[in-house]
Amino acid sequence: MLDWTDRHCRYFHRLISQHAFLYSEMVTTGALIHGGHHRFLQFNAAEKPVAFQLGGSNPRELAICAKMVEDYGYDEVNLNVGCPSDRVQNGRFGACLMAEPELVAECVAAMRQTVSIPVTVKSRIGIDDRDSYEELAHFVSTVADAGCETFIIHARKAWLSGLSPKQNRDIPPLRYDVVYQIKQDFPGLEIIMNGGITTLDQAEAVLQHVDGVMVGREAYHNPYMMTDVDRRFYGESKEPRSREMIMDLLIPYIQQQLELNDGVRLNSISRHILGLFHGEPGARGWRRYLSENVCKPGAGIKVILGALTPRI
């Protein structure tokens, strides 16, 4: 049962040898410092272990925000050095920072001096024409020297101009071999692969070469794929819950949020479960019923029950 609302839509799942982590969507240092940090930092205890992803390039501000993250009980703070959007570039953070490994190292060092939880970095394999293996290895080496022990690497380069963020998630070719080589050359670091992983079979294959995998869009659009993770990777003996059993657990949570969390609307939660029945008979009807009814005046838990009724 995950705390999925508009204000913190978490959909990155990281599988490693010890834990399955849930990652927040990136939040900038400015948003935390000036925008009311509680609404970004609050999370449900059922989500743990959970990591918070920051965007920024000012070491002092990142240190302040990392401390906020730790104080709220997060298990990890992650610096985003992979987002290629224009807005992010204009703020001098995200993928453009791959051109400034020394600055990223300063940011990591400042955060590590402030918190005791792990400070990790998520990056691309390169940007624009600066995509040689030597440049990526230099980036990893420089940031690792500042104390970063875990790198989550999206196995695509990013084009900072000419491609939209959406296109940057699909058009640059995946280069798993590059990330595999980083693991070989830096065996003491924890290297996590991200990009293009849509099945647990793929995840298992990638785990033969690196320490972990991160599943992003597929875990969001087809969340039920994650239900077999504990059994397959962590030795859980129980059978995965059915989709209906998951909804039985989620319904009381939705009811609680609607009653107690001022300002939360039903569609803020329901939009993140549209893919729960992905690939199942009636999945289209499930999505259509929710989409047509959750925004109506007074929409409440009966809408969820109504969407489930044909399945009961």
Secondary structure, DSSP 8 states (H G I E B T S, - for coil): ----BTTB---EEEEESS-EEEE---EEHHHHHHTTHHHHH---GGG-SEEEEEE---HHHHHHHHHHHHHTT-SEEEEEE----HHHHHTT-GGGGGG-HHHHHHHHHHHHHH-SS-EEEEEES-BTTB--HHHHHHHHHHHHHTT--EEEEESS-B-SSSS-HHHHTTSS---HHHHHHHHHH-TTSEEEEESS--SHHHHHHHTTTSSEEEE-HHHHHSGGGGGGHHHHHH---S----HHHHHHHHHHHHHHHHHHSTT--HHHHHTTSTTTTTTSTTHHHHHHHHHHHTTSTT--HHHHHHHHGGG-
